[in-house]
């Protein structure tokens, strides 16, 4: 399913150059609806200052490199 959506997004929007995939598993990880789902996040050049370690952003001591 992820591969199909990825392909469709690439075909629909040439500004998308990459993706992040995320899963929240458990209430302490931010899951609010308890069923299986994934987040496919389209990324564009320059959409954030420093895209490295996106998932680490939730851990303050891991945010700086």
C-alpha positions in Angstrom: 0.0 0.0 0.0 2.8 2.4 0.9 4.5 1.7 -2.5 1.3 2.4 -4.4 0.6 5.7 -2.6 4.3 6.7 -3.0 4.1 6.2 -6.8 0.7 8.1 -7.0 2.1 11.0 -5.1 5.3 11.2 -7.2 3.2 11.1 -10.3 0.8 13.8 -9.1 3.4 16.2 -7.6 6.9 16.6 -9.1 8.0 18.8 -6.1 7.9 15.7 -3.8 11.5 14.3 -3.7 11.3 11.9 -0.8 9.1 10.6 2.1 9.1 9.9 5.8 7.1 6.9 7.0 5.8 6.9 10.6 3.9 4.7 12.9 2.6 5.7 16.3 2.3 2.5 18.4 0.8 2.9 21.9 -0.7 5.9 23.7 2.7 7.1 25.0 3.9 7.3 21.4 1.0 9.4 20.4 -1.4 6.8 19.1 -5.0 7.9 19.7 -7.0 5.5 17.5 -6.0 1.9 18.3 -5.8 0.3 14.9 -3.0 -0.2 12.4 -2.1 2.8 10.3 1.0 4.5 8.9 1.8 8.1 8.0 3.4 8.6 4.6 4.8 12.1 4.7 5.8 13.7 1.4 9.1 15.7 1.6 10.3 18.6 -0.6 13.6 20.2 -0.9 13.9 22.9 1.8 10.7 22.1 3.6 12.6 22.1 6.9 16.0 23.6 7.8 17.6 20.2 8.7 15.7 17.0 7.8 18.1 14.6 9.5 16.7 12.5 12.3 13.1 13.5 12.0 11.9 10.8 14.4 14.5 11.8 16.9 12.9 15.3 17.2 10.7 13.9 19.9 13.7 13.3 22.2 15.2 16.7 23.1 18.7 15.3 23.8 18.8 13.6 20.3 17.7 16.7 18.3 21.2 18.2 17.8 23.9 16.5 15.8 
